Amino acid sequence: MTYTPRPALVTVKARGQECPLHTGEKPLMATSKLNILYGESEEDVLASQAALIQKAGHQVKAVLGRKGVEEALKQGKFDLVILGSSMNKNDRHHLPYMVKKSNEGTRVLVMHADGARHPQVDGMIDSGRTIEALLETIATMMSQQKAMAAGAGR
């Protein structure tokens, strides 16, 4: 028997509505380089995932834990903040508010199912999904942002 993996199911918020997105398993290269803040609570997860996101063409500042995310937000601006699945529920709930307070235009992606019902979270992906699914979610979020910006410029 041969195992064929199913495409990942990702939810992205677009104009206040949740849109399911089926992703493929091919790695995506970034069409535009993003400045990403990536936070996890486990060092080994942080190091491996951040390296893969960087390899896809993005600039990544990897930080450990809630305090690391808070300090990084004070030091600079980011296009996207990713809150990893190893961060606790409390951090995944409170940090999106801090992100939006520091820079309203920064997008927030939560790598856990509970992000879907948070008003400050722009996208979420179930924990345990592949890095390729994460990269595709990032690309989808950014293309939606560009489309909304183009529509607003009319």
N, C-alpha and C positions, 0 to 999 in steps of 0.2 A: 504494500500500500504506500502511495506517495502522498506526502503532506504538502498541500498548496496553501500558503498563508492568504488570509482574506485581506483586502485593502482596509486600512485603518479608517475609522469613522471619527471625524473631527467636527466640532461645533465652533463656528465663528460668528460673532455678533456683527451684523451689518445693519446700520440705521435702526438700531434698537430691537431687531428681530434676530432670533437664532436661526442659522442656516446650516444644515448638515452638509458635510463635504467629504466625499470618499477620496482617499488619497492613494496614490500608487506607491510602489516600493522602490522606484528609481531615485537615487540621490539628486537633489536639486542644487544647482549652483546659483548663487545670488545674482540677480539682475542689477541690483544696486546695493552698494555696501552700506549696511546699517551699523549704527553704534548701539550695541546691545549690552545691557546690564543683566547678568545671569546669576541668580542666587540659589544656592542649595544649602542644606544643613550637613550633608555628608561630603567630605573632601574627595573621596574616590569618584563618586558620581559627578561632582562638580568638575573635576579635572578632565574626565573622559568626555563628558557631554560638551563642555566648553570648547575643547579641542576640535570636536566634530563640527560644531557651529562655525568656528573660525575657519576650518578647512573648506567650508561651503562659501567662504568669501566675505564674511562679516567681521567687524571689529568687536571683540568680546572682552568685557571686563567681568571676570569671574570673582564673586565674593561669597564668603561663607557666612550663612545665618542672617538673621534679621538685622543685627547691628551692622554687618557688612553692607547690606542693602541701604540702610539709613545713611551711613557715612558716604557711600558712593553717590547717593542722590544729592547730598550737600556739596559734593566736590564738582559735579558736572551734570550735563544734560545728556539724555539718551533718547534714541528713536523708539526703543522697545525695551521693556523690562520683563524678563522671564522669571517667574517664581516656580522653582522646581518642586518635584513631587516629594522630596525628602524634607521639605520645610513643613512645619506643623500647621494644623488647621487655623490656629489663631493668627500665625504670621501671614498665611495666604489670605486671611480675611482683612487684616488691618493694613498690610503693606500697600495694596492697591490704592487706598485712600491717600497714603503718604506720597505715592508716586504721582497721582493726579494733582495733589496740592503743590508739589515741587515744580511740576511742569504739566499743565493741562493737556498738551499735545502729545505727550508720551503715551504709547500704547502699552497695555498690560496683557500678558499671556500667562495663564496659570496651567501648570502641568498636573491637573487633578480634576476629577469630575465635579467637585463642589464649586468650581469657578463659574459654572453656567448660570448661576442665579445671583451673582454678585453684580451690583450696578456699575462698579468701576472697572470691571474686567472686560476687555475687548475681545478676547478669545480664550478658548481652553482646549486642552487635549487630555484625554484619559491617561493616567500614569500607566506605564508599561508599554506604551506605543513606541514605535521605532523612531530613531532620530530623523529618518527621512520624512516621517509623518509630521514631526515638529517643524522641519525646514519648509515643508509644503504649507503648513499652517501660517508660518511667518510670511511666506511669499504671498499667500492669499490675503492676509490682513493688510499687507503693504499695498497690494494692487487695489484693494477696496478703498484704502485711504487716498490713493492717487486719483481714483475715479471720482470720489466724493469731492476732492479738492478741485478737480477739473470742472465738475458740475457747478460748484459754488462760484467759480470764476467767470461764469457766463453773464 
